[in-house]
Amino acid sequence: MKSEKFDRILDLAASLAAKADDIDQVLIIYRGKQVKGEDDTQGSMDNDLTLSESLWLVEGFKFWLQAGAAGLLPRIER
């Protein structure tokens, strides 16, 4: 699984737009900024995925995270 990090959400959106022709499914999970006295707003955005397609992406991401936490992924020096 490839991973990209961006400091700004606009940079993330621009990178996604530039690669749109090469990407089939997109699932974005987000947490909104906490407003004083209110709970965090959480949600997702996708390109009309079914529940099973979303679950497949989430489970693949969870596997990748667990593999990284277990030290099974090559380290990338930054």
HELIX and SHEET records of a PDB file:
HELIX    1   1 ILE A    9  ALA A   18  1                                  10    
HELIX    2   2 ALA A   20  ASP A   22  5                                   3    
HELIX    3   3 LEU A   51  ALA A   69  1                                  19    
SHEET    1   A 2 LEU A  27  ARG A  31  0                                        
SHEET    2   A 2 GLN A  42  ASP A  46 -1                                        
END                                                                             
